[in-house]
């Protein structure tokens, strides 16, 4: 990935949209055990393309309808806020809901969820 490419969802596709700079790795995919999924564990993540359009993160994948996730909405309901580990760091994440979970699970063929990194606990260093 070059300096002018951004990856809004860690381990998914990249975009060169300058507006995506502020959203670089603001989402991630987690399995049912709360483990962060990377391309090594889930190679199909590389086939999920992303772009920013009209206030939404737009996800597309082969054979799937597109999925739009609002960019700047942070759910204040603590029932969807979780802690999980990324590398050696514990962060807070917000579950993007059942529709997003069904979409990503259907595509990668592994039960998983799309999680937004909570702005109060950003990832300091992503594992390589």
SULJOJO-V559508 format. One record per pair of residues at least 12 apart in sequence whose ideal C-beta (glycine too) atoms are under 6 Angstrom apart, sorted by sequence separation. I is the first residue (numbers start at 1). J is the second residue. D is the distance in Angstrom with one decimal. If there is no record, write none. Layout:
i->I j->J d->D
i->I j->J d->D
This chain:
i->4 j->16 d->5.8
i->8 j->20 d->5.8
i->56 j->68 d->4.1
i->57 j->69 d->4.5
i->101 j->113 d->4.4
i->1 j->14 d->5.6
i->48 j->61 d->4.9
i->81 j->94 d->5.6
i->6 j->20 d->3.9
i->47 j->61 d->5.6
i->56 j->70 d->6.0
i->57 j->71 d->5.7
i->80 j->94 d->5.7
i->100 j->114 d->4.2
i->6 j->21 d->5.7
i->8 j->23 d->4.6
i->10 j->25 d->4.6
i->80 j->95 d->4.4
i->55 j->71 d->5.5
i->6 j->24 d->4.5
i->7 j->25 d->5.8
i->8 j->26 d->6.0
i->9 j->27 d->4.3
i->10 j->28 d->4.4
i->95 j->113 d->5.7
i->96 j->114 d->4.3
i->8 j->27 d->6.0
i->75 j->94 d->5.2
i->95 j->115 d->5.9
i->93 j->115 d->3.8
i->94 j->116 d->4.6
i->93 j->117 d->5.9
i->94 j->118 d->5.9
i->91 j->117 d->6.0
i->92 j->118 d->3.9
i->11 j->38 d->4.8
i->69 j->96 d->5.8
i->11 j->39 d->5.1
i->92 j->121 d->4.4
i->91 j->121 d->4.4
i->20 j->52 d->5.4
i->91 j->123 d->5.8
i->12 j->45 d->5.2
i->19 j->52 d->5.2
i->11 j->45 d->4.6
i->13 j->48 d->5.6
i->15 j->50 d->5.7
i->17 j->52 d->5.5
i->89 j->124 d->5.8
i->12 j->48 d->4.2
i->13 j->49 d->4.1
i->15 j->51 d->5.3
i->67 j->103 d->4.7
i->13 j->50 d->5.2
i->86 j->123 d->5.2
i->12 j->50 d->5.9
i->87 j->127 d->4.0
i->9 j->50 d->5.9
i->8 j->50 d->5.1
i->64 j->107 d->5.4
i->61 j->107 d->4.7
i->8 j->57 d->5.5
i->34 j->84 d->4.7
i->36 j->86 d->5.1
i->44 j->108 d->4.5
i->42 j->108 d->5.3
i->42 j->110 d->5.9
i->32 j->111 d->5.0
i->31 j->112 d->4.9
i->29 j->112 d->5.3
i->30 j->113 d->5.5
i->30 j->115 d->5.2
i->27 j->114 d->5.9
i->28 j->115 d->5.5
i->27 j->116 d->5.2
i->26 j->117 d->5.4
